[in-house]
Amino acid sequence: MKSFRNFVEKYQLIPNKDWERISNSFRRREILKNELILKEGKICRHLYFLESGLLRYFILKDGIEVTKFFTIAPYCFTSQASFNTKIPSKENIQAIEESVIWETTYEENYRLLELKSWNLFARKITQEVQFFTEEILEELQSETAENRYIKMLNNQGELIQRLPQKILASYLGIAPQSLSRIRRKYSKS
């Protein structure tokens, strides 16, 4: 729970009295590698904090898994549209590695929003996620898979090492064989 507080306080200081209420609203879960935290078609009823591990968001398109993005610990996550509107999710959230998460329900989170400190944190993290989402969409529309790979290599080299080739290729929107060619090209550089 200490890592959760440290993460939150990078965005917003939390008075001890507020933290006691926040920490009592979250429960710890251990997630196995490849386990689904959320399955497409189910309503996302939790807001989570990823303490350790690595997650991916993916959709099924014509029976093929298409990776949308990743959550790297430590970070907060949920299926935003499903969580806020209580409609079935259009995405899956899967642990790529064994992971530890903390979860709270929609109702508990709603009550926590009464706390000024939690409310400010929630707004800041939501804005950051929106920024990341816009950045990913812009890259998808304007960059080649190779350029996106180079950017990941330069900015998130550790992440690339942790991802199975099939998942990374799916995220880049290319076949695993094409990713192999790109990797070979840049491993010689």
N, C-alpha and C positions, 0 to 999 in steps of 0.2 A: 504493500500500500504506500510505502514511502516513495517509490519511484513514480507512482501516480500523482502524489502531491507535488513532487519536484517538477513533473511535466506540467501540471496545471499552473503552477506558480511561475513558469516561464512566460505565461500569458497574463496572469492575474494573481496578486497576493490574496491568500485566503486566511481570514482570521481563524484562530484555533476553534472557536465556538462553531463557526460555519463548517470547518473541516470535520469536526466530530459528526455533524449531521450528514455531510456528504459521504464520509467513509462508511457510515452505518447503512447507507443506501445501496452500496455495491457489494456483490458477492463474487468470490474468486472461483474460476473454473480452469481446469487443465484440458487442453484440446490436443487430440492426437494428430499426427501428420496425415494430411489428406482428408481430415474430417470436415464436413460441411457445418458451418456455424449457422448459415441461412441457406435454405433451398428455394429456388425460383418457385413462385406460386404460393409461398407461405408469407404471412404478415410478419414483418420485423417488429418485434415487441420490446427490443432492448437497445440501449445505448451502451457501448463497450469502450473499455480502455485495454489496448494491447500492451501488456507489460513486457512480454518477451515473445519472439517468434516472427513469423512472416505470413501474411495473408494475401490472397488474390481475390479480386472480384471478376466474375466471368458470366457470360450469357451463353445460351445455346442457340446457334444459328444454323438451321438445317441439320441439326444433330451434331454439329461441330462446336467444341468449346472455344469461345473467343474471349481472351483476357482483356479486361477494360483497364485495370490498374492494380496497384499493390498498396498494402499498408505495412509499413516497417515499424517495429517497436522502437521506442515507445510512441504511441499515438492513439487518439480516440477514433472510433469508427462506428458506423451503422449503415443501414440501407436508408438513406435520408428520406426519399419519397415515401417508401413503405412505412417507415417509423412515424413520420409526421402526419400522414394521411390515413394510416391504417388500411391501406390497400395492399393486395398481394404483390410481393416483390417480383421484379422482372430480372433479377440477378441472383447469383449464388455468391456466397462468401465462403472461401475454403482456406484452411490452414495448409500452407506449403511445408511448414516445419512444425514440430511440436511447439505449442504456444501456451502462454498463460494469459488469460483475459479476466477482466473484472466487468461485471454487467449490472445494470440497473434497468428497471422497467420504465415504460413511457410515463406511467402515473407517478413513480418516484421522481423521475427527472423533472416532470412538470412541477412537483412540489419544491424541488430544489431551485427551480428558476425564481422562486420567491426571494431567495438569497441574492442580494446585490452582487456579491463576489462571484457566485456561480453563473448568474445571468450574464455578467460581463465576460467571463471565460467562454461561455457557450457562444456568445455573439462573435468573439474574436476567432475562435476555432472554426466556426461556420464560415466566416469570411475567408479564412485561410484555405479551407477545403474548396470553396467556390473559386478562389484564385487558381489553385492547382488544377481543378477541373477545366477551367477556361484555358489554361496553359496546355493541357493535354489535347484538348479539342483543336486548338490553334496548330499545334505540332502535327496532328493527324491530317489536317487540311493543307499544310504548307511544306512539310518536310518529307523526304523520302525515308523509307525504312532504314537505309544505311546511315543517313544523317542522324536519325533518332537513336540508332545504336551507338554511334560515335558520341553523341551527347551523353547517353547513359554511361558509356565507358568512362568518359571524362568526369562526370558528376556523381555517378553512382556505381563505380566499379565493383564495390563489395556486393551490391545487390545482384549484379550480373553473375557473379560467382555463385550466388546462393540459388539462382533460378534454374530449374531444369530447362534444357534447350527447347523442348516442345512448348513450354509455357512462355518463354521469352519470345520465341518465333510467333506464337499466337498474339502476344501483345504488340509486336511490331507489324503484324498483318502479313507475314510471309511464311513460306514453307520452311521446315527445319533445315532442309538442304541448302536453301538460300542463305539462311543464317550461318550455316557452316562455312560457306564461301566468304561471307563478310568477315567472320571471325578469323579465318585463315589470312585474309588480306591484311587485317589490322594487327595480327599477332606478329607479322613479319616486319611491321613498321618500326 
